[in-house]
């Protein structure tokens, strides 16, 4: 969508966009104004930012969130504040996510950085998945700007999330250079987009002349795609904010590693009972019909039966023993109470 002078003047008037350079395409400030207009009109705005590591996705997320809050305060006479601690979520801990969403005021924003686990919500257990659905509903009543910085392609996201969740998408093929798309009734045309810019690599960002050429080529190809809105560029966030962000990221990474180290194995009871019955039938067949001894049964079905008493062979101890616990029916989490199986 190339903007003529009349079209540009209209967009400038509608979205309060003020930029002396007057770019040919919609810029970052215009998108932020658009998000403020949507949310002040009782909508909400979900933005996905994708790209390789090192292209500045996290930096862009923080720039958008900070400037959005500044403009929203002017538009709605609110007193919103932006801080890395309150508005950025790096952890995939459900409790932290839900608590932050609960604490946000109307018209605020939240950034989910490295948000793969949140987008792929089916990876969570059923209780947390239900909480996740409630969280999306609560976010929509608060008219928030929700930003996801994602270290994979838009096509990798489950289709039901991609089509129902996102309103806008920025693909970052180069450092501090992004392509902005708005969802149409037919989606984002994400397959076509990656076909067009697939030849761009990280090394194109390292040389200024090469980067400029890659940007020109990308723009020439992408402008034909119906959902394309324009180019966005951004600068690095200030040093104090960058330091805070790295502190948040490192703390989340260390806490996650520490939590995983302290987790314990406990049985997935429903799956275990199915396995136990199946192994019982198989063991009975091999032992009584085929006449195999315990050593032979172990070799066939891969369980360590012979080291257990006859009473325990088809019990929890056989399936949950050290050689088998990574193999059959176990999940990792910190148990709140012990589980006994009759």
N, C-alpha and C positions, 0 to 999 in steps of 0.2 A: 504494500500500500504506500505509494509515493505521494507525499503531500504537496499539493500546489500551494501557491501563496495564499489564496483565499481559504483553502482547507486548513493551512497552518494557522492563519489568523483566527479561524473558528475554534481550533483546538486550544490555542493559547487563551482565548477568552473563556472557554468552558472549563478548562482544567487549571487555570491560574498559573500557567507555565510561563516562566520568565527566564530566558537564556539568551545572552547577547549573540552567541554563535549561531543560533537558529538552525539546528541540524535538519537535514532533509527528512529524516525519519523520527518517529516518536522516541523520545529519550527517557532516561531514568526518572527525572523529575516529573515528567508527564505521567508516567505510570504510577508514581506515588500519589500524585494528585487524583488520578483515576480511582485508586484504592480508597482514598479519603472520601471521595464523592460517593462511591458505592456504600461504604460502611456508614456514613452519615445519613444515607437514605434507607437505613435499616436492613442492608444486605450484610454479607460477610465476604471476605476475599481470601482464597487459598492459592498460594503461589508455590510452585515447585521449581527448584534451581538444581540443574544437573550439570555434570562435567567431570573431567578427570581431576585427580588430586593435583593441587598446585595452580589451579586456574582462578582461585580467589572466590569460591562459592561462599565460604563462611564470612569473608570480608564483605561481600555483596549483601548477604543476608542482614548483617549488622547495620550497614549503611542504610538499607531500605527501612529497617525497623526504626532506627533513630530518626531519620528524616520524616517518616510517616507520623510518628508521635508529635514531632515539632509542628507539622502542618495541621494535624488533627486538633491540637490545642488552639491554633489560630481559627480554624473553621468552626469548632463547636464550643469554644470558650471553656475547654476542659483543663484539667491540671494534671495531665498524664506525665509520667516520668519514665525514661528508659534507663535500664541498667543491665549489665551482663548477667548479674546474679538473678534478677527477677524475670527477665524477658527471654533468656536463652536457656534451652534445655539440651544438654549434651548426653546425659545419662539415658539409658533405656529402662530405668527402674520405674515401674508403674506408679508407685506411691508418690515419688517425686514429681512425675508428670502431672498426676491428678491434682496434687496439692498446688502446683504452680498455676494450673488452669483455674482452680477455684479462687485463687487470690487475685486474679487479674480483674481490673475494673472494666466497665463498658468501653468499647471503641479502642481498646489497647491492642497490643500485638504480642505474638510469641514466635520464637524461632526454634525449630527442632533441627539441631545440627547433627550431621551423620545419622539421619533419622530412618535408617533402613528397617530396624526392628519395629518401628511404629507404623510405617507404611505396610509392612508385611505382618499385619496384626494377627493373622491366623497362626503365627508361630507361638503366640502366647497360649497359656492354658485357657479353658473355657470361661472361668470366672473373670480373668483379666480381659478377655475378648469382650465380654458383656460390659465391663467397665469402660472399655475403649469406645464402644458404641454410645454409651451415655456421655462420654467426654465430648465426642463430636457434636452431639445434640446440645450440650451446654455451651460449647464454643460458638455455635450458630446463634444462640440467644444473646450472646454478648457482643456480636457484630465485630469480631476481631479480624485483624490481618494475621493470617497464619502462614508462616514461611517454612518450607522444608528444604534443607540443603542435603542433596542426595548424591552419594558417590557412585552412581550407576546411571544407566540410560533410562529415559522415560518409558521405553518399551519393556524394561525389566519389571516395572511395577505391575502388580496384578490389575487386570483390565477393569474390574469393578471399582477399584480405587481411582484409577487413572481417569475414568470417564465421569465418575460421580463426585469426586473430591475436589479436583483442581479447576480453578477458573483461568489461571495464567501459568505460563511456564517460561523460564529462561534457561536456554542451553548455553553453556560457556565453553566454546571450543578452544579459546585462547585466554591467556592471562588478562584479566580486567577488560574482557570483551565478551558481551553476551548477546544472544538473539532472543527477542521477546515474542511470545505467541499468546494469542487469546483463543480459548476453546470455542469452537463453532458447534453447530448441531451435529456435525460429522466428526467431532473430536479435534485433535491437534495435528493430524497427518504426520505423526511422529516417525513412521517408517520412511516416508518420503524425505523428511528432514535429514535423517542419518545417512540416507543414500547420497544426498547432495553434499554433505560436509564430512563424509567419511575419510577423506584423504588428509584432513588436518590433524596434526600431531602436536605434542607438547613442545618439541624442538622448534616449531614455528614461532613460539613466543619468545625465543631467546635472542633472535636477531631482529632489529627494528624494521629493516627493509623486508625481510621475509614475512614478518608479522603483518605488515601493512598489505603486502600482496595477498596473504591468506585471508585477511579481512575483506578485501575487495572482491576476491573470488567467491567467498562465502555469501556475501551480500548479493552479488549478481545472481547466484543460484537460488538463494532462499526467498528472494522477493516475489517469486512466482507462486509460492505456497500460500493458499488462502488464509490460513490462520496467522500468518506473520504480521506483526505489528511494527517492529522496528529494532534498532540497535540500542543497547545500553552499555555505558562505560562508567567506571567508578574509580575512586582513588582509595588509597590505603586508609584504614581507620587510624585515629591518633594513638600514639604509643601507650598512654595509660589504659585505654580501652583494650588495646591489643594484649597487653600484659594480663589484664583481668580475664580476657577470653582464654588465654593459654593456661592460666591457673584453673579455670573451670574445666577445661578439657582434660588436663593432666589429672585433676582430682577425680573426675568421673572414670577415667581409664584405670587409675590405681584402685579405686573403690571396687570397680567391677572385677579386677583381677583378684583382689583380696576376698571378695564374696565367693568367687568361684573356687578359690582354694579351700574355703571353709565349708563348702557344701558337702552333703552326705548323700549316700545312695539309700533310697528306700524303694520298696516295690510299687510298681504300678499295678494295683491289686486286680483290677478288672482284666487287664491283659494277662497278668500272671495266671489267674484262674483258668483262662482259656488255654494258655500254654500248658498248664499242668494237666488238664484233662486230655489235651491232644497227645502229650508225651505219655500219659498213662495208657492210652489206646495203642500207641505205637510200641511202647515197651511190652505190653501184654502180647501183641501180635508177634514181635520178634522173639520174645522169650518162650512163649508157649507154643506158637505155631511153627516158627522157624527153628526153635531149639537153641537160640544163641545164649551164651553166658553174658555176664555183665560187661566184661571187657569188650566183647564183640558189639554189644549194644552201644557202648560208649563211642566206639569208632564210627558206627553208622549214623547216630543222631547227634554226636558232638557234645554230649553232656557227661559230666563227671559223676555218674551214679555209683560206681563201685566203692567209692570212699565214704559212703554214708550207710547208716544202718537201714535195714529193710523198711522200717517205719518212716524214715525220713527221705527215702530215695525220690519220692514223687512230691516232696513238700517244698516249702519256701527255701530251705537250706540248699537243696540241690540246684535250683534255678539261680539263687542269689549268691552262690559261692564265687570266689574271686575270679576263676577262669571264665565264668559265665555271665557275670553281672553287666558287662559291656555289650553282651550279645543278645540277651533276652529280657525284654519287658521292663527295663529300669529307666527311671527319669532322675534328673539331678535337681534337688532343691533342698533348702534347709527345713527339716521337718519340725512342726510345732509340737508333735507328740509321737510316741512310738506307735507303730502299726503291727498288730499281731494277726496272724492268719491261722485259723483253726485247721 
